[in-house]
Amino acid sequence: MSMESPADRVIIFDTTLRDGEQSPGATLNVEEKLAIAHQLALLGVDVIEAGFAVASPGDFAAVKTIAEQVGMVGGPIICSLARATRQDIQAAAEALKPAARPRIHTMISTSDIHLQYQLKKSRSEVLAIASEMVAYAKSFVDDVEFSPMDASRTDPEFLYQVLEQAIAAGATTINIPDTVGYCTPKEIGTLIAGIRAHVPNIDQVILSIHTQNDLGLATANALTAIEHGVRQVECTINGIGERAGNAALEEIVMALQVRKPFFNPYFGRAVDADAPLTNIKTQEIYKTSSLVSRLTGMLIQPNKAIVGANAFAHESGIHQDGILKHRQTYEIMEAGSIGLPENRIVLGKHSGRNAFRTRLKELGFELNEADLIKAFNRFKEVADKKKEMSDWDLEAIVRDEMQVQVESGYQLEHVQVICGDCTCPTATITIVTPDGKILTDASVGTGPVDAVYQAINRLVQIPNQLIEFSVQSVTGGIDALGTVTIRLEYQERIFSGQASDTDIVVAAAYAHINAVNRLYRYLQQVQTSPSSVAH
């Protein structure tokens, strides 16, 4: 993961754990963030933006834990975001202390609209703050990144001034954010070309881009920036992030790989040069995508580029005919290049634990003995209901069993539902409370899922509103596992839960309990935390 020759390739800066986690409903706990950070290191990202250390005690703990356990020698750079204030920079520096290669990423708005309505500061004040705070960050770490927020709507002359000052103060990476996803590729090209032409010391730093996806142009804008000399791209797994999200890491990386002959000349290489343009191990993409989807509760749309369920599927007769004759007629990359497992039948109810363990290892899951036993027992339960188990089924089972258990929360003991066209849908639910009490209640609803939802809410007594319920079949067939995703709202915050079962009503109950536990944990944090800075 050497960064001696950044001009030779693109540095991948992953902000899944910071900007990605700001997606509504994607809140992660420390253990979940750590699991994703370990996988990002396996994926080969150069920089992990682990969080916004000052935002909350949970964010601080996540940055510190990732710095300790993932930011070791030979590992990725670990970064924390910080506004251009002493308090933010101090918190970031403290949390990053254990990292072998720490980076502080500080930012301040530079557009007139932000200055007038958000910061209420003059241009000269912003110029002074940017310079002073970059220097302050530099007093803690050698590696400082600076972002002029809303750069794409900033007066170019003022932007050049701010960047020149930030570099003079010690910034080593200059990141240009299209904060509101407003630009078109041509405008991004003009913006980057202007910066390179008018900021005299720009060659002393690595130039970076951060593109939001409000108009669906994030990937196109980032790739255009690369053509104009940008050598770091800020992106997220599955493109998650605030509002419509960010540039998707998998799209950037695979575009650079599939279209390498197109991009090679921009790096001073021969058109047919074979060396990769990023350090990403592309076979880890699918696994990383699945992990992030599961832990954030954000399903991947079927037609999502690279990692969507339909990305390598062909239904049109003409396409199928072409693919059977020669793959490249309608496929520009192979599913195996992103580590996508084939949907082959591997195990059944008579399979032993060793075969189960071996297949999981092939799929990239390393379980300790306790987790393996839990997952194997669940596998046997599902295999009794389902004749044939595919890799997709195994993944769904392990995803459920590997869900990071909250230290305290509600456990579902029993679900029973009666429904039909001549009956009132009624759910009877038994749960174990965080303090060990066993409670049972029943409720009537408009349907079986609503009855389950009502019964669980009566038992947990935590106010919430169900705002989304979705079911996705894991595989084809009448006996397929169904994955249920639920999103709850409480005081304008969203909490998600996910679970899989051959019975979607049972899956709905477990998904609902998972979401309630996230809300319960949040309420506990709010009660114990003296104050919390909003993202």
FIROMAR-357108 format. One record per residue (C-alpha): residue in one letter; x, y, z. Coordinates in steps of 0.2 Angstrom, whole numbers, padded with zeros to 4 digits, always signed. Layout:
<sites>
AXYZ
...
</sites>
This chain:
<sites>
M+0000+0000+0000
S+0015+0011-0004
M+0010+0029-0008
E+0028+0035-0014
S+0021+0036-0032
P+0003+0043-0032
A+0004+0049-0050
D+0006+0031-0055
R-0011+0025-0049
V-0027+0031-0040
I-0028+0031-0021
I-0044+0024-0015
F-0051+0034+0000
D-0065+0025+0007
T-0078+0035+0017
T-0091+0021+0020
L-0089+0023+0039
R-0090+0042+0039
D-0101+0049+0025
G-0108+0032+0021
E-0114+0030+0039
Q-0123+0046+0037
S-0136+0038+0026
P-0153+0039+0034
G-0155+0022+0044
A-0137+0016+0042
T-0131+0019+0060
L-0117+0007+0065
N-0110+0002+0082
V-0092+0000+0085
E-0091-0018+0082
E-0100-0017+0066
K-0088-0002+0060
L-0073-0013+0065
A-0080-0028+0055
I-0082-0017+0040
A-0064-0009+0042
H-0056-0026+0043
Q-0065-0030+0027
L-0060-0014+0019
A-0041-0018+0023
L-0043-0035+0015
L-0051-0026+0000
G-0035-0015-0001
V-0041+0002+0001
D-0027+0015+0004
V-0037+0026+0016
I-0051+0022+0028
E-0061+0037+0035
A-0066+0029+0051
G-0078+0042+0057
F-0080+0060+0064
A-0071+0058+0081
V-0079+0073+0089
A-0097+0069+0084
S-0101+0057+0098
P-0093+0045+0111
G-0097+0031+0099
D-0089+0039+0084
F-0073+0043+0094
A-0073+0025+0101
A-0075+0018+0083
V-0060+0029+0076
K-0049+0024+0090
T-0053+0005+0089
I-0050+0005+0070
A-0034+0015+0073
E-0028+0001+0085
Q-0034-0014+0076
V-0034-0010+0058
G-0021+0004+0056
M-0006-0006+0060
V+0010-0006+0051
G+0007-0011+0033
G-0011-0008+0035
P-0021+0007+0027
I-0020+0025+0033
I-0034+0028+0046
C-0042+0045+0044
S-0054+0055+0055
L-0065+0070+0049
A-0064+0086+0058
R-0071+0103+0055
A-0059+0117+0055
T-0060+0120+0074
R-0048+0116+0088
Q-0060+0105+0097
D-0063+0094+0082
I-0045+0093+0077
Q-0040+0088+0095
A-0053+0074+0096
A-0047+0067+0079
A-0029+0068+0084
E-0033+0059+0101
A-0043+0045+0093
L-0030+0042+0079
K-0015+0041+0091
P-0014+0022+0090
A-0013+0022+0070
A+0003+0018+0062
R-0002+0031+0048
P-0015+0043+0055
R-0023+0057+0044
I-0033+0071+0050
H-0046+0077+0037
T-0051+0095+0040
M-0064+0105+0031
I-0073+0122+0030
S-0086+0129+0018
T-0080+0141+0005
S-0095+0145-0006
D-0103+0162-0004
I-0120+0153+0000
H-0112+0143+0014
L-0103+0158+0021
Q-0118+0169+0021
Y-0131+0156+0028
Q-0122+0143+0037
L-0105+0149+0043
K-0110+0168+0044
K-0092+0172+0041
S-0082+0183+0028
R-0070+0176+0015
S-0055+0184+0024
E-0061+0175+0040
V-0062+0158+0032
L-0045+0161+0023
A-0037+0164+0040
I-0047+0149+0049
A-0042+0137+0035
S-0023+0142+0036
E-0023+0141+0055
M-0032+0125+0057
V-0022+0115+0044
A-0007+0121+0053
Y-0015+0115+0070
A-0019+0098+0062
K-0001+0097+0056
S+0006+0099+0073
F-0002+0082+0078
V+0001+0072+0062
D+0011+0073+0046
D-0003+0068+0034
V-0017+0082+0033
E-0031+0083+0021
F-0040+0099+0018
S-0057+0100+0010
P-0066+0117+0004
M-0084+0112+0007
D-0095+0116-0008
A-0080+0119-0019
S-0090+0116-0035
R-0101+0132-0030
T-0086+0142-0024
D-0080+0158-0033
P-0064+0150-0042
E-0053+0165-0038
F-0057+0163-0019
L-0055+0144-0020
Y-0038+0146-0028
Q-0033+0157-0013
V-0039+0145+0000
L-0030+0130-0007
E-0014+0140-0009
Q-0015+0145+0009
A-0020+0127+0015
I-0005+0119+0006
A+0007+0133+0013
A+0000+0128+0030
G+0005+0110+0028
A-0009+0101+0019
T-0003+0085+0010
T-0019+0081+0001
I-0031+0093-0006
N-0049+0086-0009
I-0062+0095-0020
P-0080+0091-0015
D-0095+0092-0026
T-0104+0093-0009
V-0122+0094-0016
G-0119+0084-0032
Y-0122+0099-0043
C-0109+0097-0057
T-0108+0089-0073
P-0093+0080-0079
K-0088+0094-0091
E-0089+0106-0076
I-0079+0095-0065
G-0065+0094-0079
T-0065+0113-0080
L-0064+0115-0061
I-0049+0103-0059
A-0040+0111-0074
G-0043+0128-0066
I-0036+0123-0049
R-0020+0115-0058
A-0017+0130-0068
H-0020+0143-0055
V-0014+0136-0038
P+0005+0138-0039
N+0010+0125-0026
I-0003+0112-0031
D+0010+0100-0037
Q+0016+0098-0019
V+0000+0089-0014
I-0011+0074-0020
L-0026+0081-0028
S-0042+0072-0023
I-0061+0072-0028
H-0077+0069-0018
T-0092+0068-0029
Q-0110+0066-0022
N-0123+0057-0033
D-0138+0069-0032
L-0140+0069-0051
G-0133+0052-0053
L-0117+0059-0060
A-0105+0054-0045
T-0095+0040-0054
A-0094+0050-0071
N-0088+0066-0062
A-0075+0056-0052
L-0068+0047-0068
T-0068+0064-0077
A-0058+0071-0062
I-0045+0057-0064
E-0043+0061-0083
H-0039+0079-0077
G-0025+0074-0065
V-0034+0069-0049
R-0025+0055-0040
Q-0036+0051-0025
V-0055+0047-0026
E-0066+0048-0011
C-0080+0034-0012
T-0091+0022-0003
I-0096+0004-0004
N-0112+0002-0014
G-0112+0021-0016
I-0121+0024+0001
G-0120+0041+0009
E-0130+0057+0013
R-0146+0060+0002
A-0143+0051-0015
G-0126+0044-0009
N-0108+0045-0015
A-0097+0038-0030
A-0098+0019-0028
L-0080+0012-0025
E-0085-0004-0035
E-0090+0007-0050
I-0074+0018-0050
V-0062+0003-0047
M-0071-0008-0061
A-0072+0006-0073
L-0053+0009-0071
Q-0050-0010-0073
V-0062-0014-0088
R-0057+0002-0097
K-0038+0002-0093
P-0033+0005-0111
F-0043+0021-0111
F-0036+0027-0094
N-0018+0022-0096
P-0012+0037-0106
Y-0019+0049-0092
F-0006+0040-0081
G+0008+0042-0094
R+0007+0023-0098
A+0006+0014-0114
V-0011+0010-0119
D-0009-0009-0117
A+0001-0007-0100
D-0006-0021-0089
A-0002-0015-0071
P-0018-0011-0061
L-0023+0007-0059
T-0028+0004-0041
N-0022-0007-0026
I-0040-0014-0024
K-0041-0033-0024
T-0057-0034-0035
Q-0061-0052-0029
E-0066-0045-0012
I-0079-0032-0019
Y-0094-0043-0018
K-0090-0049-0001
T-0087-0031+0005
S-0103-0025-0003
S-0114-0039+0005
L-0106-0035+0022
V-0110-0017+0021
S-0128-0020+0015
R-0131-0032+0029
L-0124-0021+0043
T-0132-0005+0037
G-0148-0013+0033
M-0147-0005+0016
L-0153-0017+0002
I-0144-0016-0015
Q-0155-0012-0029
P-0156-0027-0042
N-0150-0016-0056
K-0135-0008-0047
A-0120-0008-0057
I-0107-0021-0053
V-0115-0028-0037
G-0133-0028-0041
A-0142-0045-0042
N-0146-0042-0060
A-0128-0035-0065
F-0123-0052-0072
A-0140-0059-0077
H-0147-0060-0094
E-0166-0062-0098
S-0168-0056-0116
G-0167-0070-0128
I-0155-0061-0140
H-0143-0058-0125
Q-0144-0076-0119
D-0141-0082-0136
G-0126-0071-0138
I-0119-0075-0121
L-0120-0094-0125
K-0110-0091-0141
H-0097-0080-0133
R-0097-0071-0116
Q-0090-0055-0122
T-0105-0052-0134
Y-0115-0044-0119
E-0103-0045-0104
I-0088-0033-0102
M-0082-0042-0086
E-0083-0058-0077
A-0093-0061-0061
G-0078-0070-0054
S-0068-0054-0056
I-0078-0046-0041
G-0078-0063-0031
L-0096-0066-0036
P-0100-0084-0031
E-0109-0095-0044
N-0127-0100-0038
R-0122-0119-0038
I-0130-0132-0026
V-0117-0136-0013
L-0125-0144+0003
G-0141-0152+0009
K-0148-0158+0026
H-0136-0173+0027
S-0120-0163+0025
G-0109-0163+0040
R-0101-0148+0049
N-0084-0150+0041
A-0091-0149+0023
F-0101-0134+0030
R-0085-0126+0037
T-0076-0129+0021
R-0089-0121+0010
L-0090-0106+0021
K-0071-0104+0020
E-0072-0104+0001
L-0086-0091+0002
G-0074-0080+0013
F-0082-0083+0030
E-0070-0087+0044
L-0080-0092+0060
N-0074-0096+0077
E-0080-0112+0084
A-0095-0105+0094
D-0101-0095+0079
L-0099-0110+0068
I-0109-0121+0079
K-0123-0108+0079
A-0123-0106+0060
F-0122-0125+0058
N-0137-0127+0069
R-0147-0114+0059
F-0141-0122+0043
K-0149-0139+0048
E-0165-0130+0053
V-0166-0122+0036
A-0160-0137+0027
D-0175-0147+0034
K-0187-0135+0026
K-0177-0133+0010
K-0171-0148+0000
E-0156-0139-0009
M-0145-0126-0001
S-0136-0114-0013
D-0121-0102-0009
W-0133-0088-0008
D-0143-0097+0006
L-0128-0101+0016
E-0123-0082+0015
A-0140-0077+0021
I-0139-0089+0036
V-0121-0084+0040
R-0126-0066+0038
D-0140-0068+0051
E-0129-0078+0063
M-0114-0066+0062
Q-0124-0051+0065
V-0115-0042+0079
Q-0125-0045+0095
V-0128-0030+0105
E-0122-0030+0123
S-0140-0028+0129
G-0156-0029+0120
Y-0172-0039+0117
Q-0172-0057+0111
L-0186-0065+0102
E-0191-0082+0109
H-0207-0087+0100
V-0217-0081+0086
Q-0235-0088+0081
V-0247-0080+0069
I-0264-0085+0064
C-0271-0077+0048
G-0283-0080+0033
D-0297-0072+0024
C-0310-0076+0038
T-0299-0072+0053
C-0292-0057+0061
P-0273-0058+0059
T-0266-0062+0076
A-0248-0063+0082
T-0242-0070+0099
I-0225-0065+0103
T-0213-0070+0117
I-0197-0060+0121
V-0184-0059+0134
T-0180-0042+0140
P-0163-0035+0143
D-0165-0038+0161
G-0170-0056+0158
K-0189-0056+0160
I-0199-0067+0149
L-0214-0058+0142
T-0228-0064+0131
D-0242-0054+0122
A-0254-0055+0107
S-0260-0042+0095
V-0272-0040+0081
G-0266-0032+0065
T-0271-0028+0047
G-0261-0042+0041
P-0248-0055+0049
V-0233-0043+0048
D-0243-0029+0056
A-0249-0040+0070
V-0231-0045+0074
Y-0226-0027+0073
Q-0240-0022+0085
A-0236-0036+0097
I-0218-0033+0098
N-0221-0014+0101
R-0233-0018+0115
L-0220-0029+0124
V-0204-0017+0121
Q-0214-0001+0125
I-0202+0010+0114
P-0211+0022+0103
N-0207+0020+0084
Q-0215+0021+0067
L-0213+0008+0054
I-0208+0018+0038
E-0202+0004+0027
F-0205-0015+0025
S-0197-0025+0011
V-0195-0043+0006
Q-0181-0050-0005
S-0180-0068-0011
V-0162-0075-0008
T-0164-0087-0022
G-0178-0093-0034
G-0190-0107-0030
I-0205-0109-0018
D-0194-0114-0004
A-0182-0099-0005
L-0176-0089+0010
G-0184-0072+0011
T-0173-0058+0018
V-0184-0044+0026
T-0178-0027+0029
I-0187-0015+0041
R-0184+0003+0044
L-0191+0012+0060
E-0192+0030+0063
Y-0190+0038+0080
Q-0188+0057+0082
E-0183+0059+0064
R-0169+0046+0066
I-0170+0030+0056
F-0165+0013+0063
S-0165-0003+0051
G-0165-0022+0054
Q-0163-0037+0043
A-0166-0055+0045
S-0169-0071+0034
D-0180-0086+0035
T-0190-0097+0024
D-0206-0090+0033
I-0206-0071+0029
V-0217-0067+0044
V-0204-0075+0056
A-0190-0065+0046
A-0201-0050+0049
A-0201-0053+0068
Y-0183-0055+0069
A-0179-0040+0058
H-0191-0029+0068
I-0182-0035+0084
N-0165-0031+0076
A-0171-0013+0072
V-0179-0011+0089
N-0162-0016+0097
R-0153-0003+0087
L-0166+0010+0093
Y-0164+0004+0111
R-0145+0005+0110
Y-0146+0023+0103
L-0158+0028+0118
Q-0146+0021+0130
Q-0131+0031+0122
V-0142+0047+0123
Q-0145+0044+0141
T-0127+0041+0146
S-0119+0054+0134
P-0118+0072+0141
S-0119+0080+0124
S-0117+0074+0105
V-0112+0084+0090
A-0123+0081+0075
H-0115+0075+0059
</sites>
